[in-house]
């Protein structure tokens, strides 16, 4: 399904798309993983980044689907309802205290910076 529009996915396999939409976080795409599996791997990677760069400010760049899965895992969004736009900015802050990580969502899907790019094309 990678690279296809939703209309193309529906034309190719409407039954599977309907099945996927019933539980989008837990069901795997054809030949791939569920959003829950992607989010699990991403959370492990974020934990490793936090450990390696304790106390530092770190930039992590990722695919929108991965960001959406992480946000869903942390309880910030409903994975079925929220789309992370291309080149948008989402900012999470992790505070580590007593070996416990507390996450906050500071920015979600901000895209104001893209206006300048669009203006250059006009």
Residue pairs with C-beta under 8 A, 6 or more apart in sequence:
1 9
1 12
1 29
1 30
1 32
2 32
4 12
6 17
9 17
10 17
13 30
16 30
19 27
20 27
20 29
21 80
24 35
24 79
24 80
25 34
25 35
25 36
25 69
25 72
25 79
25 80
26 34
26 35
26 36
27 34
28 34
28 37
35 65
35 68
35 69
35 72
35 79
36 69
36 73
38 65
38 66
38 69
39 66
39 69
39 70
39 72
39 73
40 73
42 62
42 66
42 69
42 70
43 70
43 73
46 60
46 70
46 94
47 101
49 58
49 60
50 94
50 96
50 101
54 96
62 70
64 83
64 84
64 85
64 86
64 88
65 84
67 84
67 90
68 77
68 79
68 82
68 83
68 84
69 79
70 92
71 77
71 79
71 82
71 84
71 90
71 105
71 108
72 78
72 79
72 82
74 92
74 103
74 105
76 103
76 105
76 108
77 108
82 109
84 90
84 109
85 109
85 111
87 111
87 114
88 109
88 110
88 111
88 114
89 107
89 109
89 110
89 111
89 113
90 105
90 107
90 108
90 109
90 110
91 105
91 106
91 107
92 103
92 104
92 105
92 106
93 103
93 104
93 106
94 101
94 102
94 103
95 101
95 102
95 103
95 104
96 102
